Amino acid sequence: MEGCPLVEERMATLPPPMVPEFQSPLSICVLEWERGRGCQNYDGEDGDDDIFEAHIDKDVEQQENVDQEDDVGLENEDINLTSEQQLQLKYKFSTFDDEPPGARPICPTSPSLARVIVSTATPTAFLSAHVPCSLLEEEQEAMATPNGLARIDTNGAAKKKKHENGICHDDSSAPVRAQNIDELHSMQRKRSAPTTPIKQADGAASPFAAAISEEGRRTQQLQSISASLASLTRETGPKVVRGDPARKGEAAVKVAPVAAAPPPKPHHHHHHHVAPTISVSDSSLKFTHVLYNLSPAELYEQAIKYEKGSFITDSGALATLSGAKTGRSPRDKRIVKDEAAAQELWWGKGSPNIEMDEQTFLTNRERAVDYLNSLDKVFVNDQFLNWDPENRIKVRIISARAYHSLFMHNMCIRPTEEELEEFGTPDFTIYNAGKFPCNRYTHYMTSSTSVDINLGRREMVILGTQYAGEMKKGLFGVMHYLMPKRRILSLHSGCNMGRDGDVALFFGLSGTGKTTLSTDHNRLLIGDDEHCWSDNGVSNIEGGCYAKCIDLSREKEPDIWNAIKFGTVLENVVFDEHTREVDYTDKSVTENTRAAYPIEYIPNAKIPCVGPHPKNVILLACDAFGVLPPVSKLNLAQTMYHFISGYTALVAGTEDGIKEPQATFSACFGAAFIMLHPTKYAAMLAEKMQTYGATGWLVNTGWSGGRYGVGNRIKLAYTRKIIDAIHSGELLTANYQKTEVFGLEIPTAIEGVPSEILDPTNTWTDKAAYKETLLKLAGLFGKNFEVFANYKIGEDSTLTEEILAAGPKV
């Protein structure tokens, strides 16, 4: 700006400019002054009115009226110019008439004033300055663009305010209040705060209530987490700090060990640091970073950045790998057999419960806790089980992977901010050390994997497996123990409700159609897998669904297909490396591919997931022997018998290549998860059915007219008609006849179902083969039930005898 001493004097008094450390080129404005005209209207007075702030101007054609807004910047480094910019520089001392296309005059009506050339550079300094401009009011109203059109006055300044002392006023927005790029990024994310209002003694809201409440709440949360992570061999828990250690520029909350934690003090800032105390071990000197109840978006970031094998699929779901284990490890599951568990739990032949002693559990717990505390960060989820607010269970899951945290975020019930404020001490805690193995030389260990439950301590330890389903089913087992103590029946079932409030329970093993039949667009879905039946009605235990994905298609399972979107966890699926499109038919990793998603992703889900007492209890069996009728009405004793049996038949290949049915029995349709003897659950089921007037049904979704390979599978359309008839009450008034051997009552007619298939004897052409197969299946039922025959329910064996009498007569 040579030739303008007043401008040079003012520029010399300006503070050094702040230089953002941008790596990409920026658009800056180069101001060119015509000699002798640069300062004719400068008033020489101090003040903010004549100081203009530089800012980036990306679109020259959309610049506002230059009388109100001029952007000034100077470059002091070499610039790599484009051909258009070189052309602009070539004309920098030209008159207004020979100005190149794209050049912008500061004052188009005065060719003697400056021009602005837009160029691209990587500046190391920006300079804020002022631009003198002298225009009469009549000239301002007559301003025109180079093409002769009137210039639009975007600010209305021509009518609302005049120039003061000939100085143009800058109406641009205020500068960003960040001193560096890290601070700018931190401003991008707004901190969440509890929404529960906090009142003062006089009832008025305190101006500092939110800040004080949040600090106190977070301190209590961290103290509780520290207590959960405490080693039993040391006096205090670890020091915990909330936040991702990778974000060094962000503040975090830290607390000292629990035993020495000071009470929270009011502070204007939500976060504070407590210096670590001297201790006897290296591990006690470090902080354990806690990522607490992260959102799905935050967990996506953690998984993709730090966990190999995590990808976003084309539908938005998070695809992950569960490592070497792609399913549960039931043989590695252990239950602490203390004095109470020895008396209450089901042990021995047929039981899924394998014992371990207290000392071995504590050894594994110490191993898991030490591993988790050695990590830079751990994920902590505080959530609920059971949608019934009177009987919900508070659970805390401490894990090493974002995948596990997101999985449990989906599968458990997600608390509100208000509920987290009052969460307090959890009722049950999971320590998931994931891939870190157990010591196989430890007593009771048979491999490097161990899933241990201590009902007395209300804790679960997972070592040597990353399969997330261990957490889900482990908690289900815990509910099978805790709920019956409250006289609440825990059930491995699906559940839906009609528009009139009629509720149905669906029990069935894999391949029986439980998911398909319980998912009905004409009915509301309460849940697909785990439920409780209390005096209040039925309630879903979980907050999500865990669906099989193998051979999934939009046509067969549209609800599951559409639920696989952002927030959903896809386990062990295979996808195209470029398009990220999932191939659900690919079994390269495992056949047990799964999707975990919140139940809200199902369009007809009932939220909250509760309902009145069930009217119908439907036991599903896929009978590959082909001798059970499509539908049977059960009395209470028969319902208990078939509920305890938990029958279905699978097709398996034999050595010579001939395929034949294989009977499968799973007590209560979920033997792997029950804690008590099956007859206790059956007795509770019969009691509730009798009290609330529910009816039991046995529905065969398998074969008719012969066993597998001879007969045909019952059409799904017929099965749906049968289920509809159960829901509507049509079958309650139907005519029935009793079958031989099993003594089942079968209807003689159902609307929409051929009457001849309702009685299996009508569908078999070889009657002798039918009778032989029927007796074979009855024998398998009897042999399976032997393990339950000597178990006495109540003070005498009356109920046991009734259940046995309800079985098949061979």
N, C-alpha and C positions, 0 to 999 in steps of 0.2 A: 504494500500500500504506500508506495513512495509518493511524495508530493502532498501528504496530508499530515502535518505535524500534530494536530490535535488528536487525530486517531492514534498516531504512534504513541503520544503521551498517555492516552487512556489505556492502550493495550499494555503499556509497560507496567501499569499499576494492577493489572489483573493477576489473580493467583495462578500458580501453575496448574495446567489442566490435568484432570484425572484420566488415565488411559486404560480403557478396558482391554483385557488381554484376549482379544478375539483372534482366532486363527484363520478365519475366512475373510475374503475381501469385503470391504464395506463401501457403500455409496456415500460419497462426500461431495460437498458443494465447494467449488472453487470460485471465489469472488474476484472479479476483475473490475478495476476502476479506471475510468477515463481521466486522464491527467487534467488537473485543475478544477475538477468538479466534485471531488470526493467528500468535502466537508463544509459546503457552503451554508448548510442550515444547522450545523452542530452548535448546541447552546453552551457546551463546556461545563454544565453543572453536574454535580454528583447526584446519583439517584439510581433506582432500579429500573425506572421507566425506559432508560435508554440502553439497557444491557439486554442483549438477546442471547438465548441459549441455543447452542448448536444441537441439531438432531438429524437423524438419518432420513433422507427423503428418497423413496424408492420409485416414485411415479411422478415424473415431471409434469405430465399433462393434467394431473389432478391437484396441482398446488393451489392453495387458497390465495385470496387477494394479497398481493405482496405488500400493500399498505399496512396490513395487520400482521403479516407473518413472513419473515425472511429467515432463511437458514444459512448460517455463516460457518464456514469451516476452512481451514487452511491445511494444506498437506506439506510435509517437509521431507518426504522421501521420494525416491524414484518411482515412477508409476509405469506399469505395463498397460499401455493404452490400446483400445480397440481402434479400428479404422474410423469409426464414427467420432470417437473422442479426439483422434488426431485432427480430424476435419474441424472440430469445434475449436481446438487450440489454434489452428491455422487462422481462424477468423477472430481471434480474441481482441484485436484492436480495430475490428471492422465497425462500420456504422450499422444502424438498425436496419437499413434497407438491404444490405448485402449479408445479413445474418444467415448462417447455415440452418437447415431444418433441424428441429429438436432443441436449438438454443433457446434459453429463456431470458428475456429482458427483465430487469428489476422493475423498470417503469416503461411500459410499452409506448406511452405517449411522449416520452422524452428520450430521444436517441442519444442524448449526451450522458445518460446515467448508465450504471453498471449492468453487466450481463452475468448470468450464472451458467457455468458449464458443468454438467453432471459427468463425473468420471468415476472410475473404480480403482481402488488402491487398498493397501494394507497400512493404515496410518499408525504412527506411534505417538501422535499427539493430536488433540483437538483444542481449538481455541474459540472461546466464546467472545463475541464482539457485537457491536451495534452497527446498524446501517443507516446513514442519514438519508432522508428522502423528503423532497419538497414537492407537494402537489396541492394545487388549489382545489377547493371543494367541487367546483364545476368540472375541473379536469378529472377528478376522481369518479364522478358520476358518468363521465363519458369514456371511461376506460374500455379498451377493446383488446381482444387477443390478436395475435399476428394474422389470423385469417379474417379479421374484420368483424367477428361476432362479439356481442357484448359479453364482458366477463361477469360471471355470476358472483354475487357477494354472499358467501356462505355464512358469514358471521353477522350480517346485518349491521355491520359497524358504520357503514356510510350514513345510516339514518340515526343510529343510537349514540355514537360518540364521535367527537372530532379529535384531530391531532392536538396534542398538547405540546406547545413549543416546537412544533414541526417534527416531533419524534414519533415514529411508528411503534405501536404497542404489540407485543408478542402474545398472542392468544393460544399458543400451543399448550399441551398438557404438561403437568409438573413432571420433573425428572424422576426416574426410579430411585427409591430411597435405599438402595443397596450400595455398599462400598466395594463389593467384589462379587465375582460370579457365583461363589459358593453361597453367599448370603442371598443372592437373587434366587438361586435354586431352592433354598430353604423357605423363602417367602412363597414359593409356588404351592407348597403343601400346607393346608390349613389344619391345625391340630384339632382333633376331636375332643370334645368336653362332655361331661355328663349332662344330661338334660333335665334331671330331677331338680326342681327349684329348692334352694336352701334358704330358710327364713331366719331372721334374727329373733331375739327374745320378744321384741314388740310386734313381730309378725311381718316386718318389712324385709325385703330382700337386701342382703348385704352387698355392697358394690364389689367386695372382694370374695364373695361366697364361692364363686366358681373356681377361682384360683386356689383358695384354701382347700376347698372340697377335693379338687383334683389331686393336689399334692398329698393330702392325707390319705385319699383313696389309693393312690399309686404306691405310697409308702407301705400301706397295709398289704396291698397285693404282693409287693416284692418281698416283704417279710414272710408272707405265707408261702411264696414260692421257695424262698431260701429254706424255710422249715421243711418243705417237701423234699428238697435236694440235700438235706442234711445227712451226713454219714453217721451211722450209729456208733462209730468208734471215736467220734470227736464231739466236743461239747457244743459246738456251734455249727450253723449252716454256712454255706459259702456266701461270699459277697456277690450280690447280683446287680447288674446294671441293665436298664431297659433301653433297647435300641440296637440297631445293626452296627457291629464294630467297623464295617467297611465304610460307613458314613462318618468320617472323622470330623467333619465340620459341624455336625449336629450335636446339640446338647442332649444329655441323657440323665435319667434318674439313677442314683446309686445309693445303696444302703450298706451299712456295716453288718457284720454277722448278727444273726437274730438275737442272740443272748445279750449283745451289747448295743442293740439298735436304739438310738435316741428317739424320744417321741417326736412326731412331726411338729414343726414350727410354722406359724404363718409366714408366708413369703410372697412377694409380688410375682416371682418367677415360678413356673411350674416345675423346674428342674434344678437340682443341686448336686454337688459332688461331696462325697465323704471320703476322706483319705483312708487308705487301707491301714490296718493295724499290723504290727509286727507279729508274726506267727511262726510256728515251728516247721512248716512245710511250704514248698514252692506253690503247690496248688492253692493253698489258702491265701497266698499273696495276690492271686489274679482275680479279676472280676469275671463272673459268668454273665455273658450278655443274653438277655431274655427278649425274645420276639413274641410278644404277648397278644393272643387273639388277633392275628393279622387278618386282613381282608383277603379274599381270593386274588385280587390284583397284586397285592404285595407278595403273596405266596407264589404267584406266577413268576414274579421278578426274581425271587430267591431261588426257585427251582431251576429256571432257565440259566441263570448266571452261575450257579454253584453246583448243580447236580447233573452230572453227565447222564445223557439218556432222556432228558426232559425237553419236549418240543411242543409247540402249539400246532394243532392240526387245522385243517382247512375249515372245520366247523367251529373253531375257537376253543375246543377242549384241550386240556393239558395231558399229553401222552407221557407216561413214565414207565420205568422198569422197576420191578420189585426184586431184582437180583436173582440169586440162585434159586430161591424159593418162590414158586408161582402159585402156591396153595398153602392151606393150613398144614401144620405138623402135629396131628393129634397124638402121636406116640411120644412126642416131646413135651406134652402138656402135663403139668404137675399141680396138685392141690396140697397145701399144708394140712397134714392130718393132726391137728391138735385135739385136745379133749372134747371140745364142742363139735368139731367137724367129724370126729369119730362116731359121735352119737347121731348126728343129724343127716349126714351125707350118705349117698348110696355107694357102697364099696363092694368089691368082689366081682364075680362072674357077670359079664354083661354090662358092667358099669364103665362109663368113659373116664371116671375119676381115678387117676394114678397118684399115689401118695408120695409125699416128701416130708422131711422134718423141718422144724422151725430154723435150725441152725443152717441148713443148706439154703433155705430161702434167703436168710440174711446174708449169706456169702454171695449169692447171686445178686441180691439187691445192692450190696456194697460195690460189686463189680460194675453194675450198670450205672449207679450214681457217680462213681469215680470217673467213668468214661464220659458221661454227660458233662460233668464239671470240668473236664479237661478240654472240652471243645471251645472254640471261640464264641459260639452262640448256640442256644437251644431254643426250640419252639415250645411254647406253653399255650394250651387251649383250656379254658375254663368253660364248660358247657353243661347241658342237662340231659338226662334220660327220663322218658315218660312225660307225655303231654298233659297228664292229669296233674294240675298244679298242687294238689294235696299230697301226692305221692311221688313227686319227681325226685331224682337223685342227682346230686352235684358231682360231676366228674372232672378231674384234672388230668390232662394228657401231656406228658413231657417227652419230647421226641427230638431226634437229631436231624430229621429231614423235613423240608417244606412239603414234600409229597405226602408225608404222614399227617402233617398238620392240616393240609387242605382236605385230605380224605376224611379226617374226623370232624373238620368244620362242616362238611356236607352231611355226614352220617349222624352226628349228634344234634340235639336241639340247640339252636343258636340263641344266646341270651341277648337281651337289649342292654344298652348302656346303663339303664337304671338297675337292671338285675345284676349286672357285674358289680355295681357299687355295693350291693348287699350280699355278694357271693360268699365271702368269708372262707372258712375251712372246707375243703371238698369232702364229700362222703366216700369217695374212692379215687385212687390215684394210679395212673399207668406210667411206668418208666420204660420207655421204648428205646433201647440202645441199638436197635437195628442190626447192622452187619457185625457189630462187635460180638464175638462169640463168648459162650460160657467156657469155663474150664472143665473139659471133659473128664478130668481126674477127680472132680468134685463128686461126692456121694450122690447117687440117684441120677446122674447125668449119663445119657447113652449116646449123645452126639454133641456137636458144637452148638446145637440149637436147644433153647429151653424157654418155655412159656410157663411162668409160675404164678399162682394165685394164692394169696394169703387172706382168707376171709376174716380172720381175727384182726389183722392190721389194715384191712380194706385196701390192699395194694396188689398190683400186678407188675411183674417184671418180664420183659422180653429181651432175649439175647440170641444172636445168631440167625435172625430172619428179618427181612425187610417187607415181608408180605403184610399189607395193611389189614387184611381180613382178620388177622389174629387179634387185633384190638377190638374190632366190631363184635366178633363172636366171643371173645373173652368177657366183654361187658355183658353180653347176653347171658352168659353162664352166671355171672354175678347177680343179674336180675332174677334168674331162676332160683337163686338162694334168698335174696333179700325180700322179694315180693311175697312169697308164701308166708313169710314170718308176719306179714301184715294182713294175711288172709286174702291176698290178691293173687289170682292165677296168671302166671306168665305163659305165653303161648307162642309157638313157632308157626305162625299162620299169616295169611293175607286177610284183609278186612275191607269191606265196602258197605255203603249205605244207600238205600233207595231214596227217592225224592220225598217219600212219605215217612222217612225215618226208620225204616226196617233195616236192621244190620245183619250181615252174614259173615261168618268166619270160614275161611278156606284153609284146610290142612292138606299137605301133600309133599312128597319127596320130589326130587329132580325128575323132570320128564312127565309129571302127572298133569301139567297144565295149570298149576296153581296161579302163576303170574298172569297167564292169558285169561283165565276165567274170572279172576278177581279184578282185573282191569276191564271195566265195562263202561263205555261212554254214556250209558243211561243211568249210571250210578256214581256216587262220589267215592273216591278212594281215600280211606282212612290210613292205610298202610299196606305194604307188600310183604312184610317178613316177620316182624316182632311186635307183639301186643300184650297188653295187660287187661284183665277183666276184674274190675273191682265193684264195690257196691254203688259206685258212681256211673258205671257203664264200662265201655271199652275205650282204650287209649293206645295210640301208637307209642312204642318205646323210643323210636328213632326220629331223626329229623330229615332223613334222606332215604334213597333207594340204592341198592347194590345189584345191578342187573348184569346178567350174562350177555356177552357180546358176540359169541361165536355164531357165525352165519346170520348175523343181524341184518335185516333189510327194512327199508321204509315201508314196504307193502305189508310185511308180516307183523311188525311191531312199531307202528308209527309214533306212539307216545315215547317209547324209549329212544327211538331214532332222533326225534325232535328235542329230547332232553339233553342230548350230547352237544353241548354248546359251551360258551365261556363259563368257567367255574366248575365244569365237570372234570373228574379225573378218569382218564382211560388207562387201564393197567395192561401192560404187556401186549398191546396191539402192534400190528405192522402197518406202516404207511409208506406212501411214495415219497422218496427223499426230496423231490422237487416240489410237487403240488401239495404235499402233506395230506393227501386224501387217504383215509384209512381203508384197508382191505380186511373186512371182518371175516372173510373166509380163510384167511391165512393163519395157519396154526404153527408157524415157525418157532415162536417163542413158547407158546402153550395153548392148549385148548381152553384153558380157564381164563379167557380174556374177560375183563369186567369194566363196568362204568359205574362210578359213584357220583351221584348228583343230589341236590336238595329236592325234597318232595314237592316244593313249589313249582319245580320244572314240569310236573305233570299237570295238564290243563284242568282236569276235573278233581284235583286233590282237595280234600276238605281241610281247611285251616281255621282253627286249630284241629289237630288230628284226634278228635274224640267223638264218641257217639253213644247212643243209648244202649241198653242191654240187647244182645243178639237174639234174633228170632230163629235163626237157622245155623246149625253147625254142620258143615259139609266136609266129609272125609273123602279125599280123592285118591284113587288107586289106578295105576296103569297096569292092568292085569294082562300080561302077555300070554298067560295060559288060556285066556278066552272063556272062562267058566263063570265069572262073576257077572251079574246082571248090570245093565247100564245105570240103574238107579235102584236103591233100596231104602226103605224107611226103617230106622233103627229105634229100639227102645233104649232106656238109659243104660241097662246092663250091656247091651250090644255096643252102644256108643263107647262105653268104657273099654270093652274088650278090643275093639278095632282101633281105638285111640292108643291104647297101650301097645298094640301090635305094630302099628305104623307100617302097613304093608304096601309094597309095590313090586313089580317084576321087571327086570331089565333083560335085555337081549345081549348075550355075550358069546364070543366065538370059542368053540371047543377045539381040541387038538386036531381032529380030522377035518375041520373046516365047516362042520354042520353047526348051524346056529340054533340054539334052543333057549327057552326062558330060564331065568334064574331069579328065584324069590329073594327079595330084600326086605328086611324088617328094621325099623328104626323107632325105638320106643318114643311115644308122644310126638312122632314125626320130627324128632330132633334129638336123638339120643346123645349126640356128640356134645350137646350144650347143657343138658339137664344136670342138676346137682343132687336132687332128692330122688327117692325111689319112684319109678313111673306111676305106681298105683296111687301115690299121694296126689299127683297132678290129676290123675283120672278121677279120683274121688272128689276133688275140688271142682272139676269140670261137671260131673254129674250133679253135684249139689247146686251149682249156679244154674245149670240148665233146668233143674226141677224148680228152683226158686223163681226164676224169671220166665219160665214157660217156653224154653227153646226146644226145637226139634232136631234130632240127629239124622243125617243122610249119608249113605255110602254111594259114591258115584264112580263108576268104572269108565275111564277114558281110554282104555286099552283095546283089546281085540274081541271080536265076536264071530261066532260060526267056526271056531277052531283056534288053536294056539298060533303063535307067531309063525309065519311061513305057510300056514294053511288057511286060516281065516283072514278077515279084513279088520282094520282098525275102525272103531266107531267114528263116524264122521263128526267133525267139530261142530257142524251146524246142528246135528241132533243133540249133542251135549249141551250146546247153548240153549236149545229149546227146553231141555230138562232143567237147567239152572234157572231159566226164566219162570218155569212152572213152580219151582221151589220158592222163588222170590214172591211170586204173585199169590201164593197160597192155594193154587190149583190142586196140588198134590195132597193137600190136607183133607180134601173131600173126595179123593179118587177111591176106586175099588182096588183091593189088594188080594194077592194070593201068596202063599208061603212056599219057598223053595225047599228042596230036600238038602240034607247034610248041613248047610250053613244056617238054615232056618230064617232066611231073609224075606221080608215082605216086599213084594214088587207090584207096582201099579199095572193094571190091565190096559190102560190107555193114557196117552199124553198127546195133546194137540201138537201137530207138526212132527211127530215121531212115529215111524212105522210100528204098529203094535207087535209084529212078529219078532222084533229084536229085543223087546222088553224081557222076554223069558229066554235064557240062553239055550234051553233044550230045543227050542224051535229053530235055532240057527245052525245047529250041528247036524250034518247029514249022517255022521257015524255016531250013533247014540252010545255004543259001547265005549268008544274012545272018549266021549264026553264024560261018562261016569268014571272012567279010570283016571282021567285028568282031574276031575273034581275031587276025588278021594286023595289024589296025590297032593293037591294044594291044601286040603284040609289037614293032612298029616304034617305038612310043613308049618302050618299055623300052630298046631298042637306042640310040635317040637320046640318052636321058638318060645312058646308061652311057658314052658317048663321052668324057666329061670324065675318066673314071677309067681308060680303056683303056690309056693310055700311061704309067701310073704303075707303076714297078717296085717290087715288094715283095721285100726281101732282096737277095742278091747277084746273082740273075738274075731273069728274068721268068717263071719256071715257074709260080709261084702265081698270077700275074696271068692267065696263059693258062688255067689251070684254072678260074678264076672266070668268065672270058669264055665258056668252053665250056659252062658251066652255064646260060647264059642261053637265051632262046628262039631257035629257028632259023626265020628268015624265008625 
